[in-house]
């Protein structure tokens, strides 16, 4: 079984098209969580961490709607003719998207579903401007 590619990214770091719109990675499903999940920036103790850290994952998972989204992404990934690539984006790609990819990967690995994880922007400094 080929692994499902899980990618986190930040919309503010993407190249733009001719109209100035960000161009997300090509994937079977692209989940934009900028509007869907509150930015964890209020949790100042995690600002310089990224979503690979369990503390960031806990803050993101405690965000209203995050558990339901993770449940939905897990169910989607487990479909018989499931996806080959799921990409999750937030403003900077450091907290929400990165944490969700890590949490989704954990869930899938627990079900013996192979995954490959790519964090495109988690290593970059946090973004200090509004997401839109």
Secondary structure, DSSP 8 states (H G I E B T S, - for coil): ---EEEEEEEGGGS-B-TTS-B-----SEEEE-TTTS--GGG-GGGTTS-TTSHHHHHHHHTSTTHHHHHHHHHHHHTSTT--SEEEEEESSSSSHHHHHHHHHHHHHHHTT--EEEEESSTTS----S---
